[in-house]
Amino acid sequence: MDLWCLNYKMELNLKLIIMVVLITGASKGIGKFLSDYFAAKGFQVFGTQLKTQLSIVPGIKINQVDVSIFSQVETWIKSLPLVNEKLILINAAGISYNAFAHKADPEKWLDVIKVNLFGSFNTSKCVLPLMREVNYGRIINISSVVPQLGIHGTSAYSASKSGLWGLTKTLSIENATKGITVNNLNLGYFDIGMIKDVPEDMQKVLIQKIPQQTFGNPRNIINAVEFLIESDYTTGTSVNINGGLY
């Protein structure tokens, strides 16, 4: 079977398997990129954003949800037309706060933990019962290369993203016999998302540290997500997509 036929077969299988895609942080960055992709592929996509003025994206139903507040997440999930659906959840909502730890504002530090880590727990907790009912589910958490590197001023972000490693591992074990896989993507620096907030001179410094000497093409994220959806024997793991940066 040639490569084209194999890719077509994989895409066909994905359409047969995945009925609904849930993506947090769907209005911008990586979350929007993934939402647009799955909507274009014909999947039913539901997303969240924090802003009160909701984004209008063809094929995607976006609700205002603060993922750090469990009651809002629970209300959102209950409002969706999900009856015996096979689900994939991508936890892409995230914020950052940069400050040396000894100077950091504790409240801003905690906000990062609430959104990035607790938010992923909230959504997972709400969808897992639905996944367990149908013996199928895919949860993909978006983490980062930052806690692997250790970077000045990122204690909050690093703590929140490394916390996803433990959450992923535990959820994968708890649901391993229910047809549910839980995995994690450790992303390096891509031409999308938070990198746009980094000053140009700092971007040049970052590129020099990446062995491949370039920011990643977001298509690599799609490739990894599709693999994790297709694979029923990959769970509890972290996939590093970083151009060789460790």
C-alpha positions as CSV (number, residue, x, y, z in Angstrom):
1,M,0.0,0.0,0.0
2,D,1.5,3.3,-1.0
3,L,1.8,6.3,1.3
4,W,-1.1,8.2,-0.3
5,C,-3.5,5.2,0.2
6,L,-2.3,4.8,3.8
7,N,-2.9,8.5,4.6
8,Y,-6.3,8.3,3.0
9,K,-7.2,5.2,5.0
10,M,-6.1,6.9,8.3
11,E,-8.2,10.0,7.5
12,L,-11.2,7.8,6.7
13,N,-10.8,5.9,10.0
14,L,-10.6,9.2,11.9
15,K,-13.9,10.3,10.4
16,L,-15.5,7.0,11.4
17,I,-14.1,7.1,15.0
18,I,-14.4,10.7,16.0
19,M,-17.9,12.1,16.3
20,V,-17.3,15.2,18.4
21,V,-14.1,17.3,19.1
22,L,-14.0,19.5,22.2
23,I,-11.2,22.1,22.3
24,T,-10.6,24.6,25.1
25,G,-9.0,27.9,24.2
26,A,-10.5,27.5,20.7
27,S,-10.5,31.2,19.7
28,K,-6.8,31.8,19.3
29,G,-3.4,30.3,18.9
30,I,-3.0,26.5,18.9
31,G,-6.6,26.0,20.0
32,K,-7.9,28.0,17.0
33,F,-5.5,26.2,14.6
34,L,-6.8,22.8,15.7
35,S,-10.4,23.9,15.8
36,D,-10.2,25.3,12.2
37,Y,-8.5,22.1,11.1
38,F,-11.1,19.7,12.5
39,A,-14.0,21.8,11.4
40,A,-12.6,21.9,7.8
41,K,-12.3,18.1,8.0
42,G,-16.1,17.9,8.7
43,F,-16.0,17.1,12.4
44,Q,-18.5,18.6,14.8
45,V,-16.4,20.9,16.9
46,F,-17.3,22.6,20.2
47,G,-14.9,25.1,21.8
48,T,-14.4,27.5,24.7
49,Q,-13.0,31.0,25.0
50,L,-12.7,33.3,27.9
51,K,-13.7,36.5,26.2
52,T,-17.3,37.7,26.4
53,Q,-17.4,38.7,22.8
54,L,-17.5,35.3,21.2
55,S,-15.6,34.5,18.0
56,I,-17.7,33.4,15.0
57,V,-16.0,30.6,13.2
58,P,-17.8,28.5,10.5
59,G,-18.4,25.0,11.7
60,I,-17.4,25.6,15.3
61,K,-19.7,26.3,18.2
62,I,-17.8,28.4,20.8
63,N,-19.0,29.2,24.3
64,Q,-17.7,31.6,26.8
65,V,-16.3,29.4,29.6
66,D,-13.7,30.0,32.3
67,V,-12.1,26.5,32.4
68,S,-10.6,27.3,35.8
69,I,-14.2,27.4,37.3
70,F,-15.6,23.9,37.5
71,S,-19.2,24.9,37.6
72,Q,-18.8,26.8,34.3
73,V,-17.1,23.8,32.7
74,E,-19.8,21.4,34.0
75,T,-22.6,23.7,32.6
76,W,-20.9,23.9,29.2
77,I,-20.6,20.1,28.9
78,K,-24.1,19.5,30.0
79,S,-25.4,22.1,27.4
80,L,-23.8,20.2,24.5
81,P,-25.9,17.7,22.5
82,L,-23.8,14.7,23.6
83,V,-25.7,11.5,23.7
84,N,-23.6,8.3,23.3
85,E,-21.1,10.3,21.2
86,K,-17.5,9.3,20.8
87,L,-15.4,12.2,22.1
88,I,-12.0,13.7,21.8
89,L,-10.9,16.4,24.2
90,I,-8.0,18.7,23.5
91,N,-7.0,20.9,26.5
92,A,-5.4,23.9,24.7
93,A,-6.5,26.8,26.9
94,G,-3.5,28.4,28.6
95,I,-2.1,31.6,30.0
96,S,1.3,32.7,31.0
97,Y,2.8,35.0,33.6
98,N,6.5,36.0,33.6
99,A,8.2,37.1,36.8
100,F,11.2,35.9,38.9
101,A,9.7,33.8,41.7
102,H,10.9,36.0,44.5
103,K,9.1,39.0,42.8
104,A,6.0,37.2,41.6
105,D,2.5,38.2,42.5
106,P,1.0,35.1,44.2
107,E,-2.5,35.8,42.8
108,K,-1.2,36.0,39.2
109,W,1.0,32.9,39.8
110,L,-2.1,31.0,41.0
111,D,-4.2,32.2,38.0
112,V,-1.8,30.3,35.7
113,I,-2.1,27.1,37.7
114,K,-5.9,27.5,37.7
115,V,-6.2,27.8,34.0
116,N,-3.5,25.6,32.7
117,L,-3.6,22.7,35.2
118,F,-6.9,22.9,37.1
119,G,-8.7,23.8,33.9
120,S,-7.5,20.6,32.2
121,F,-8.6,18.6,35.2
122,N,-12.1,20.3,35.2
123,T,-12.7,19.5,31.5
124,S,-11.4,15.9,31.9
125,K,-13.5,15.3,34.9
126,C,-16.6,16.4,33.1
127,V,-16.1,14.4,29.9
128,L,-14.7,11.2,31.4
129,P,-18.1,9.8,32.5
130,L,-19.4,10.3,29.0
131,M,-16.3,8.6,27.5
132,R,-16.6,5.7,30.0
133,E,-20.2,5.1,29.1
134,V,-19.3,4.4,25.5
135,N,-15.9,2.8,26.1
136,Y,-14.1,5.2,24.0
137,G,-12.3,8.5,24.4
138,R,-9.2,10.6,23.6
139,I,-7.8,13.3,25.9
140,I,-4.8,15.3,24.7
141,N,-3.2,17.8,27.0
142,I,-1.1,20.6,25.6
143,S,2.1,21.0,27.6
144,S,5.4,22.6,26.8
145,V,9.2,22.3,26.5
146,V,9.6,25.1,29.0
147,P,9.6,23.0,32.2
148,Q,12.1,20.7,30.6
149,L,14.5,23.5,29.9
150,G,14.1,25.7,33.0
151,I,13.7,29.3,31.9
152,H,14.1,32.5,34.0
153,G,10.7,33.9,35.1
154,T,8.5,31.0,34.1
155,S,8.0,29.3,37.5
156,A,4.2,29.6,37.2
157,Y,4.0,28.4,33.6
158,S,6.5,25.6,34.2
159,A,4.7,24.4,37.3
160,S,1.4,24.3,35.5
161,K,2.7,22.5,32.4
162,S,4.8,20.0,34.3
163,G,1.7,19.2,36.4
164,L,0.0,18.0,33.3
165,W,2.5,15.2,33.0
166,G,1.3,13.7,36.3
167,L,-2.3,14.4,35.5
168,T,-1.9,12.6,32.2
169,K,-0.2,9.6,33.7
170,T,-2.8,9.1,36.4
171,L,-5.9,9.6,34.2
172,S,-4.4,7.2,31.6
173,I,-4.1,4.5,34.3
174,E,-7.5,5.1,35.8
175,N,-9.2,4.7,32.4
176,A,-7.0,2.3,30.6
177,T,-9.5,-0.5,30.4
178,K,-12.3,1.7,29.2
179,G,-11.1,2.4,25.6
180,I,-9.8,5.8,26.7
181,T,-6.3,7.1,26.0
182,V,-4.8,10.2,27.8
183,N,-1.7,11.7,26.4
184,N,0.3,14.9,26.5
185,L,2.1,17.0,23.9
186,N,5.3,18.8,25.0
187,L,5.5,21.6,22.4
188,G,8.5,23.6,21.6
189,Y,8.4,27.0,19.8
190,F,6.0,27.2,16.9
191,D,5.0,29.9,14.4
192,I,1.7,30.2,16.2
193,G,0.3,31.1,19.6
194,M,2.3,32.7,22.5
195,I,5.5,33.2,20.4
196,K,3.8,36.2,18.8
197,D,4.1,37.9,22.2
198,V,7.8,37.4,22.4
199,P,9.9,40.4,21.2
200,E,11.7,39.9,17.9
201,D,15.2,40.1,19.4
202,M,14.3,37.4,21.9
203,Q,12.8,35.2,19.1
204,K,16.2,35.4,17.3
205,V,17.9,34.2,20.5
206,L,15.4,31.3,20.8
207,I,15.9,30.2,17.2
208,Q,19.7,29.9,17.8
209,K,19.0,27.5,20.7
210,I,16.9,25.2,18.6
211,P,19.0,22.5,16.9
212,Q,16.9,22.7,13.7
213,Q,17.3,26.5,13.8
214,T,13.7,27.3,13.1
215,F,10.3,27.6,14.8
216,G,8.1,24.6,14.2
217,N,5.5,24.4,11.5
218,P,2.1,23.9,13.3
219,R,1.4,21.0,10.9
220,N,3.6,18.9,13.2
221,I,1.1,19.4,15.9
222,I,-1.7,18.1,13.7
223,N,0.4,15.1,12.8
224,A,0.9,14.2,16.5
225,V,-2.8,14.8,17.4
226,E,-3.9,12.6,14.5
227,F,-1.5,9.8,15.6
228,L,-2.8,10.0,19.2
229,I,-6.4,9.8,18.0
230,E,-5.7,6.9,15.7
231,S,-3.6,4.9,18.2
232,D,-5.5,2.9,20.8
233,Y,-2.3,1.5,22.4
234,T,-0.5,4.8,23.1
235,T,-1.6,6.2,26.5
236,G,0.0,7.9,29.5
237,T,2.8,9.3,27.5
238,S,4.3,12.7,26.5
239,V,5.2,13.3,22.9
240,N,8.0,15.9,22.5
241,I,7.7,18.1,19.4
242,N,10.5,20.7,19.7
243,G,13.0,20.6,16.8
244,G,15.5,18.9,19.1
245,L,15.4,21.5,21.9
246,Y,15.7,19.9,25.4
